[in-house]
Amino acid sequence: MAIDPNFDENREVVDSHEGHDVWGPVDEPETQGIHGTHVAVDFDVCIADGACVEDCPVDVFEWVDTPGHPESERKADPANEIQCIDCMLCVDVCPVDAIDVDSSR
């Protein structure tokens, strides 16, 4: 299942991580929520194939460990989402549609 494009309307901010919002629900380790707002990664969908980390021209993403998560034990965290230039490469290369970039947010 892909990231909810309306997560900012359908979910609430439940935490903060590395300077960005975490949108719930969160029930670790199985449920990790959506990390980021402008650049949002659904940690529950992310399979950590690394395409977004490799292709991002401005290094928005950093690896973060998520031990015990059923999809993968690391995630591409939008730790530097403020650097995003809205090129949409991450959205285009994500094989499971776990990323949403919205310049209106």
N, C-alpha and C positions, 0 to 999 in steps of 0.2 A: 504494500500500500504506500502511496506517495505522501509527501508532506501536505498537510492541510494548508492551502493558500490563504485561508482566512483565520489562521491560528490566532492572530492578534485580537480577533473578535470572539473566537470560540473557546479560548483558554485564558487563564490568568497567570500573571507573573508570580512564581512561587519561590524564586531564589535568584541569586546573582552568582556568576562564575566568571572569573578573569575579566571583569569589567563589562560583561554583557548579561542581559536578562535570560532567565530560564523559565520557560512556559510549561506549566504542569499539565497533567499530573506527573509526579515523580514518586516512585516507590523503588528505590535502588535495591538490588542491582538490575532487576528486570525492566523497570520503566524509568527512563532517563529524561524524558521530555524533549522540548525543542530549545536549542541554544541559539541565542542571537535574535535580533529583530530585523535590522536592515538586511543582513545576511543571516538566514536562519537554517539550521541543520537539525532535522529530526533525528535525534540520537537513537530512537527506537526503530528507525528504518535504515540508517547508515550501516553499510557492511564493510566499511574501511578499505575499499579497494585502492584508494589513494589518488585517483584521477584528479580530484579537485585540488589536493595539496600540490601535486606536480604541475598542473596547468595554470594555477592562479598567478597572474603576472605581478601581483603586488603583495603576495604572501599573507593573505587574509587568514589562512588556516594553519593550525598547529595540532599535532597529535596529542590526544589526552587518553590516558588509560581508563578503561571502564570494565574492570574485572567482574566476571560473572554475568555480563549482558549476553543474552542468547544469540544476537546477531553477530557481534564481534566484541572483542575485549579491548578495543581502542576505537576512538572516533575522531573525525576531522572537526575540530572545534574552531568556530569563527572568532578566535581570540583577538584578531585585529580587524574586525568588521569595519571600523572607521576608515580603513585604508581602501575599501572597496571602490572601484571605478565603474561599477555597473556594466562590465563587459559581458556578463552572463556565461562565461566559459564554464564555471563550476556547475551551473544548472544544466548546461548542454552535455557535459561529460559524465554526470552522475548516473550510473546504470540503474539505480533504484528510485530516482526522483526524490531524494532525501533533502534537497536544498531548494530554498526559495530566496530570491533577491528581489526586493521591492523598494525602489527609490522614493516612493511616496510615504514610506514609514519613517 
